[in-house]
Amino acid sequence: MMTGIWEQAAAQGKSVLLAAALLVAGGAGAAPAGLEQSDLFVAGAGGYHTYRIPVLLTTPAGTVLAFCEGRKTSASDTGKIDLLLRRSTDGGKTWSDPQVVWSDGDNVCGNPAPVADQASGHIWLLMTWNLGSDHEREIMAGTSKDTRRVFVSQSTDDGRSWSPPREITPSVKRPHWRWYATGPANGIQLTRGPHAGRLVVPANHSDHSNPNQHPYRAHVIYSDDRGHTWKLGGVEEEMTNESTLVELTDGTLLHNMRSYHKQNRRAIATSRDGGITWSPVKLDAALIEPVCQASLLRASWPGPNQKSVILFSNPASLKRANLTLRFSYDEAATWPDSKTLHPGPAAYSSLAVLPDETILCAYECGEKTPYERIRLCGVSPIILARPPSARR
């Protein structure tokens, strides 16, 4: 059956990757390798009113970590919010019970942004904190009791346990910034050029130094000592916010950002020095967005028997709906293939790739609102890049 699907896609001039997506997303029968759409977190279950902000990470050992915020009493962005985690050691087929990575009374512990050091296998988790009684509008106005603070935790046992969160705010936040958020998306480790090994995590903040400018800006933070210390990298232009990163084949970093420009398109910029400085921001005309978070991830590097494949997921709409997975084969210059994973209400999402090249996407979705559940979708292993004779 699979051989027929691959050959049919090739005969029609379509990518085999797109045919794989159809298997799971509802167009061509049962999911491959036992993977189906399933719910990771459901609102009202487990003692939490709402679950939000999904972030996936595949560890060097092949374990999948699924982080999110457990919002205890409401769907609000403030109040008692715990940072939760589920683990899967079988490629997303089964999951551990949720564990609390960080909880601090009635305060906010959230915005997970994990990154793995491939050499040591250690996982670093960047997070943000604020008083549960402080709202974003008050933090932005400078009238809050406290501010947003930045923390990091480490796991040396593949996500089973975590060190107590350690504050790094002075190293990565400037005094005139008020709002601050890590991710929410996974960080990456650079593999090419003079900065190979650097851990880079996307983040964002509000800059209030010029009252005549839009306050939101994206930036990155980075570590050159395998996660032990963190520094502030380059800051983007105004009107950018939650962001996601990918390394291109020549070592360039691509920064893909939530945008407040009126065109409702994702903002992008590039860095040739490992995230220290960035090119001017431009808009990607192909990536429509409703001002929302998104996920960008490399699925494969180019090689003798495979192509470069970069993935992108977001609600491809002017409203938070139509969660879509896109594929690029030319270093994110164009996005010729796509598949809707959830046509209804949907919002934040996160991508991961398993060792066997299966794609996982965790995303917020529902029937009436985007925040009824966090769902997991699996997409068949990537065999697009193999020559036709190897597909049989």
C-alpha positions as CSV (number, residue, x, y, z in Angstrom):
1,M,0.0,0.0,0.0
2,M,2.8,2.5,0.9
3,T,4.7,1.8,-2.3
4,G,1.6,2.6,-4.3
5,I,1.2,5.9,-2.5
6,W,4.8,6.9,-3.1
7,E,4.7,6.0,-6.7
8,Q,1.4,7.7,-7.3
9,A,2.7,10.9,-5.7
10,A,5.8,10.8,-7.9
11,A,3.8,10.1,-11.1
12,Q,1.6,13.2,-10.3
13,G,4.6,15.4,-9.8
14,K,3.9,15.8,-6.1
15,S,6.3,15.3,-3.2
16,V,6.3,12.0,-1.4
17,L,6.4,14.1,1.8
18,L,3.0,15.5,1.0
19,A,1.6,12.0,0.4
20,A,2.9,11.0,3.8
21,A,1.1,13.9,5.4
22,L,-2.1,12.9,3.8
23,L,-1.9,9.5,5.5
24,V,-2.1,11.0,9.0
25,A,-4.0,14.2,8.4
26,G,-7.1,12.6,7.1
27,G,-6.8,12.1,3.4
28,A,-5.6,8.5,2.9
29,G,-6.5,6.1,5.6
30,A,-4.8,5.0,8.7
31,A,-1.6,6.5,10.2
32,P,1.7,4.8,9.5
33,A,3.8,3.1,12.1
34,G,0.9,3.1,14.6
35,L,0.8,6.9,14.8
36,E,-2.6,8.6,14.9
37,Q,-3.9,12.0,15.9
38,S,-4.3,11.9,19.7
39,D,-4.8,14.3,22.5
40,L,-1.8,15.2,24.8
41,F,-3.7,17.5,27.1
42,V,-7.5,18.2,27.3
43,A,-8.9,21.3,29.0
44,G,-10.5,20.5,32.4
45,A,-8.6,17.2,32.8
46,G,-5.9,16.6,35.4
47,G,-6.9,19.5,37.6
48,Y,-6.2,22.3,35.1
49,H,-8.7,24.6,33.5
50,T,-6.8,25.0,30.3
51,Y,-3.6,23.7,28.7
52,R,-1.6,26.0,26.4
53,I,1.7,26.7,24.7
54,P,2.8,23.2,23.4
55,V,6.5,22.8,22.8
56,L,8.1,19.5,21.5
57,L,11.7,18.4,21.6
58,T,13.4,15.2,20.5
59,T,16.3,14.5,22.8
60,P,19.6,13.1,21.5
61,A,18.5,9.7,22.9
62,G,15.3,9.8,20.8
63,T,12.9,10.6,23.6
64,V,10.1,13.1,22.8
65,L,9.4,15.7,25.4
66,A,6.1,17.5,25.2
67,F,6.0,20.7,27.4
68,C,3.0,23.0,28.0
69,E,1.5,25.4,30.5
70,G,-1.1,24.1,32.9
71,R,-3.4,27.0,33.7
72,K,-5.0,26.1,36.9
73,T,-8.2,28.2,37.2
74,S,-8.8,29.9,33.9
75,A,-7.5,30.3,30.3
76,S,-5.9,33.6,31.2
77,D,-2.2,34.3,30.5
78,T,-1.7,35.1,34.2
79,G,-2.7,33.5,37.5
80,K,-1.5,30.1,38.8
81,I,0.3,28.6,35.8
82,D,2.6,25.5,36.1
83,L,5.0,24.2,33.5
84,L,4.2,20.6,32.7
85,L,5.9,17.8,30.8
86,R,5.0,14.4,29.3
87,R,7.6,12.0,27.9
88,S,7.4,9.4,25.1
89,T,10.1,6.8,24.5
90,D,8.3,5.0,21.7
91,G,8.0,7.8,19.1
92,G,4.7,9.3,20.4
93,K,2.7,6.1,20.6
94,T,2.4,6.2,24.4
95,W,3.2,9.0,26.9
96,S,4.0,9.3,30.6
97,D,1.6,11.0,33.0
98,P,2.1,14.7,33.2
99,Q,4.9,15.8,35.6
100,V,5.3,19.3,37.0
101,V,8.7,20.7,36.0
102,W,8.1,24.1,37.7
103,S,5.4,25.4,40.0
104,D,5.6,28.5,42.3
105,G,2.5,29.0,44.3
106,D,0.0,31.2,42.5
107,N,2.5,32.6,40.1
108,V,3.2,32.1,36.4
109,C,5.8,29.6,35.4
110,G,5.7,29.2,31.6
111,N,7.0,29.9,28.1
112,P,9.0,26.7,27.7
113,A,11.9,26.9,25.3
114,P,14.0,23.7,25.5
115,V,17.2,23.0,23.7
116,A,19.4,19.9,23.6
117,D,23.2,19.8,23.7
118,Q,24.0,16.9,21.3
119,A,27.4,16.2,22.7
120,S,26.4,15.7,26.4
121,G,22.7,14.8,25.9
122,H,21.8,17.4,28.5
123,I,18.6,19.3,28.0
124,W,18.3,23.0,28.9
125,L,14.9,24.5,29.5
126,L,14.5,28.3,29.3
127,M,11.4,29.7,31.0
128,T,9.8,32.9,32.2
129,W,8.2,33.9,35.5
130,N,6.0,36.6,36.8
131,L,3.6,37.2,39.8
132,G,0.2,35.6,39.2
133,S,-1.3,38.9,40.2
134,D,0.5,40.9,37.6
135,H,-1.1,41.1,34.1
136,E,0.8,41.8,30.9
137,R,-0.8,45.2,30.5
138,E,0.4,46.2,33.9
139,I,3.9,44.9,33.2
140,M,3.9,46.7,29.9
141,A,2.8,50.0,31.6
142,G,5.4,49.7,34.3
143,T,2.7,49.6,37.0
144,S,3.1,45.9,38.0
145,K,4.4,44.8,41.4
146,D,7.2,42.8,39.8
147,T,8.3,42.1,36.2
148,R,9.0,39.2,33.9
149,R,12.0,37.2,34.9
150,V,14.1,34.6,33.0
151,F,15.1,31.2,34.4
152,V,16.9,28.1,33.2
153,S,16.7,24.5,34.3
154,Q,18.7,21.4,33.3
155,S,18.0,17.8,32.8
156,T,20.9,15.3,32.7
157,D,18.7,12.2,32.5
158,D,16.7,12.6,29.3
159,G,14.0,14.7,30.9
160,R,13.1,12.5,33.8
161,S,14.2,15.1,36.4
162,W,15.1,18.7,36.4
163,S,17.4,21.0,38.4
164,P,15.8,23.8,40.4
165,P,15.2,26.8,38.1
166,R,18.1,29.3,38.2
167,E,17.5,33.0,37.4
168,I,19.5,34.5,34.5
169,T,17.5,37.7,34.0
170,P,20.5,40.1,34.4
171,S,22.4,38.3,31.6
172,V,19.6,38.4,29.0
173,K,17.3,41.3,29.8
174,R,18.1,45.0,29.4
175,P,16.9,47.4,32.2
176,H,14.4,49.3,30.0
177,W,12.7,46.1,28.8
178,R,9.5,45.1,30.6
179,W,7.6,42.2,29.0
180,Y,9.8,39.2,28.2
181,A,9.1,35.7,26.9
182,T,11.3,32.8,26.0
183,G,10.2,31.0,22.8
184,P,7.7,29.6,23.1
185,A,9.5,27.3,20.7
186,N,12.4,24.9,20.9
187,G,15.9,26.3,20.6
188,I,18.6,24.9,18.3
189,Q,22.3,24.0,18.4
190,L,24.4,25.2,15.5
191,T,26.2,22.6,13.5
192,R,28.2,24.7,10.9
193,G,30.8,27.4,10.8
194,P,32.8,29.1,13.5
195,H,29.9,29.0,16.0
196,A,29.2,25.2,15.7
197,G,28.0,24.0,19.1
198,R,26.4,27.3,20.1
199,L,22.9,26.9,21.7
200,V,20.5,29.5,20.4
201,V,17.0,30.1,21.9
202,P,14.4,32.5,20.4
203,A,12.8,35.1,22.8
204,N,11.0,38.4,22.7
205,H,10.5,41.5,24.8
206,S,8.9,44.9,25.0
207,D,11.2,47.9,24.6
208,H,10.0,51.2,26.1
209,S,12.9,53.4,25.3
210,N,11.0,55.2,22.5
211,P,7.3,55.8,23.1
212,N,6.7,56.5,19.4
213,Q,7.7,53.0,18.3
214,H,5.8,49.7,18.6
215,P,7.2,48.1,21.8
216,Y,7.4,44.4,20.8
217,R,10.7,43.0,19.4
218,A,12.1,39.5,18.9
219,H,15.6,38.6,20.0
220,V,17.7,35.6,20.7
221,I,19.8,34.4,23.7
222,Y,22.7,32.0,23.3
223,S,25.3,29.9,25.1
224,D,28.8,29.0,24.0
225,D,29.6,26.9,27.0
226,R,27.0,24.1,26.5
227,G,24.3,25.9,28.4
228,H,26.0,26.8,31.6
229,T,25.9,30.6,31.0
230,W,23.6,32.6,28.7
231,K,24.1,35.9,26.8
232,L,21.9,38.3,24.9
233,G,22.2,38.0,21.2
234,G,20.9,40.3,18.4
235,V,17.6,42.2,18.7
236,E,15.2,42.5,15.8
237,E,13.3,45.6,14.5
238,E,10.1,46.7,16.1
239,M,6.7,45.0,15.3
240,T,8.1,41.5,15.8
241,N,7.4,39.1,18.7
242,E,7.3,35.3,19.3
243,S,9.7,33.6,17.0
244,T,11.3,30.4,15.9
245,L,14.7,29.5,14.4
246,V,16.4,27.2,11.8
247,E,20.0,26.8,10.6
248,L,20.4,26.9,6.8
249,T,23.0,24.8,5.0
250,D,25.6,27.5,4.8
251,G,25.4,28.2,8.5
252,T,23.1,31.2,8.2
253,L,20.4,31.5,10.9
254,L,16.9,32.2,9.8
255,H,14.6,34.0,12.3
256,N,10.9,33.6,11.6
257,M,8.7,35.9,13.7
258,R,5.2,36.8,14.7
259,S,4.5,40.1,13.0
260,Y,2.4,43.1,13.8
261,H,2.7,44.5,10.3
262,K,-0.6,45.1,8.6
263,Q,0.0,42.5,5.8
264,N,-0.6,39.5,8.1
265,R,2.5,37.8,7.0
266,R,5.4,36.2,9.0
267,A,8.4,38.4,9.4
268,I,11.9,36.9,8.7
269,A,15.5,38.0,9.1
270,T,18.9,36.3,8.8
271,S,22.1,36.2,10.7
272,R,25.6,35.2,9.5
273,D,27.3,35.5,12.8
274,G,25.4,33.0,14.9
275,G,22.6,35.4,16.0
276,I,24.7,38.4,17.1
277,T,23.4,40.7,14.4
278,W,20.4,40.4,12.0
279,S,19.5,41.6,8.5
280,P,16.6,44.0,8.0
281,V,13.3,42.4,8.6
282,K,11.1,41.5,5.6
283,L,7.8,39.7,5.2
284,D,7.4,36.2,3.7
285,A,4.5,36.6,1.3
286,A,3.7,32.9,1.4
287,L,3.3,32.6,5.1
288,I,-0.1,34.1,6.1
289,E,-0.7,34.5,9.8
290,P,-3.3,35.9,12.2
291,V,-0.6,37.4,14.6
292,C,0.2,34.1,16.3
293,Q,3.1,31.8,17.3
294,A,4.5,29.3,14.8
295,S,7.1,26.6,14.6
296,L,10.0,26.2,12.2
297,L,12.2,23.1,12.1
298,R,14.7,21.4,9.9
299,A,13.7,17.8,9.0
300,S,16.7,16.8,6.9
301,W,20.0,18.2,5.6
302,P,20.9,17.8,1.9
303,G,23.1,14.8,1.1
304,P,23.8,12.2,-1.5
305,N,20.5,10.5,-1.0
306,Q,18.3,13.2,0.5
307,K,17.2,16.8,0.0
308,S,17.0,19.7,2.4
309,V,13.6,19.7,4.0
310,I,12.4,22.5,6.4
311,L,9.1,22.4,8.1
312,F,6.8,25.2,9.2
313,S,3.5,25.1,11.1
314,N,1.0,27.8,12.0
315,P,-2.7,28.7,11.7
316,A,-2.6,29.7,8.0
317,S,-5.4,32.2,8.1
318,L,-6.4,35.7,9.1
319,K,-7.8,34.2,12.3
320,R,-6.7,31.5,14.6
321,A,-7.8,28.5,12.5
322,N,-6.6,26.2,9.8
323,L,-3.5,24.7,11.4
324,T,-1.2,23.9,8.5
325,L,2.0,22.1,8.0
326,R,4.2,23.3,5.2
327,F,7.3,21.9,3.5
328,S,10.3,23.8,1.9
329,Y,13.0,22.1,-0.2
330,D,15.0,25.3,-1.0
331,E,16.1,26.5,2.5
332,A,12.8,28.2,3.3
333,A,12.8,30.3,0.2
334,T,9.5,28.8,-1.0
335,W,6.8,26.6,0.5
336,P,5.4,24.5,-2.4
337,D,3.7,21.7,-0.3
338,S,1.3,22.0,2.5
339,K,-1.4,20.1,4.4
340,T,-4.1,21.3,6.8
341,L,-3.9,19.3,10.0
342,H,-7.0,21.0,11.6
343,P,-9.3,23.2,9.6
344,G,-11.2,24.5,12.7
345,P,-10.0,26.8,15.5
346,A,-6.3,26.4,16.2
347,A,-3.4,28.5,17.5
348,Y,0.1,27.6,18.8
349,S,2.0,24.6,17.5
350,S,5.3,22.9,17.8
351,L,7.2,20.5,15.5
352,A,9.6,17.6,16.2
353,V,11.4,15.0,14.1
354,L,12.0,11.5,15.3
355,P,15.2,9.4,14.6
356,D,13.3,7.5,11.9
357,E,12.3,10.9,10.3
358,T,8.7,10.8,11.4
359,I,7.3,14.3,11.9
360,L,5.4,15.1,15.0
361,C,3.2,18.3,15.4
362,A,1.6,19.3,18.7
363,Y,-0.9,22.0,18.4
364,E,-3.7,23.8,20.2
365,C,-7.1,23.2,18.7
366,G,-10.8,22.7,19.3
367,E,-14.3,22.8,17.8
368,K,-15.4,26.2,19.2
369,T,-12.2,27.7,20.5
370,P,-8.5,27.0,19.8
371,Y,-7.8,26.2,23.4
372,E,-9.9,23.0,24.1
373,R,-7.0,20.6,23.8
374,I,-3.4,20.1,22.7
375,R,-3.4,17.5,20.0
376,L,-0.5,15.4,18.5
377,C,-0.3,14.5,14.9
378,G,2.3,12.2,13.3
379,V,3.4,12.3,9.7
380,S,5.1,9.4,7.9
381,P,8.9,9.1,7.7
382,I,10.5,11.4,5.2
383,I,11.6,9.4,2.1
384,L,11.0,12.2,-0.3
385,A,14.7,12.7,-0.9
386,R,15.6,9.1,-1.8
387,P,15.8,8.3,-5.6
388,P,12.7,6.6,-7.1
389,S,14.5,3.2,-7.2
390,A,15.0,3.4,-3.4
391,R,11.4,4.0,-2.6
392,R,10.2,0.5,-3.3
